[in-house]
Amino acid sequence: MPPMQDSAEIARQLAELRLEHRDLDLLIARVQAGPGLDELAIKRMKKRKLKLKDMIAHLESWLIPDIDA
């Protein structure tokens, strides 16, 4: 588990990251649909969205208990 973090703190961080990920998804769709397409801005938002997805997956892995085989 990450140092000095309990599952409630990790769950809170996960909720924040998921919200930001969803918001970015909506923003990307809005920018792509609107006039004056800014490819660089879209590329940056998509890169941030991928980073958030990786962070979410990493934190989720901390919440899954280890199972001894």
Stockholm file with secondary structure:
# STOCKHOLM 1.0

chainA/1-69         MPPMQDSAEIARQLAELRLEHRDLDLLIARVQAGPGLDELAIKRMKKRKLKLKDMIAHLESWLIPDIDA
#=GR chainA/1-69 SS CCTTCCHHHHHHHHHHHHHHHHHHHHHHHHHHHSSSCCHHHHHHHHHHHHHHHHHHHHHHHHHSCCCCC
#=GC SS_cons        CCTTCCHHHHHHHHHHHHHHHHHHHHHHHHHHHSSSCCHHHHHHHHHHHHHHHHHHHHHHHHHSCCCCC
//
